[in-house]
Amino acid sequence: MNIPDVSGCSSLAEATRIIFLAQEGVSEVGTTNTGPEVNNYLAAVSLNPGYAWCSAVLCWSIQQAAKQLNITPQFQYGASAYKLWTRNQALILPGPEVNCAVIKNEGLNSAGHAVGHCLFLLGINDAEPLLNVISGNTNKAGSREGTTVVVQNRATSELKLGYGYIAIK
């Protein structure tokens, strides 16, 4: 696993950014939602291989950063976008901020369960309006069922179904 030294960072959010960016290009290996790195991400949120992992890679990155900074995050981990949103109500931001989590509501699946996608905000282009983000379990098209950690630009309008932004503290 590529885990850069972030012990000199001044904030958990900045350290998380560096670690998450070092995961760019990590892909599933073997069957869906598995592989050496993916399995480690899933273990960070107490899941076995085979589950969607966008929230897991975000939480894993925060855990690795917190470990190096020797701090206990306020951010509460969860195995889904919905859990991250509900567990981190005290950290909700009124709008996008660089180095925050972006939590997307994508409605309900066929079983009636909330589904979403988790991303990490790298930059904001207000002129478009676009968010430069990194996320796992995606692809260049932005699917929430992809296979790779990808950096991409996403429209702010993608949050039309709800959720929003959570500070990494």
Buried (B, 14 or more C-beta within 10 A) or exposed (E): EEBBEBEEBEBBBBBBBBBBBBBEEBBBEEEBBBBEBBBBBBEBBEBEBEBBBBBBBBBBBBBBBBEBBEEEBEBBBBBBBBBBBBBBEEBBBEEBBBBBBBBBBBEEEEEEEBBBBBBBBBEBEEEEEBBBBBBBBBBEEBEBEBBBBBBBEBEBEBBEEEBBBBBBB
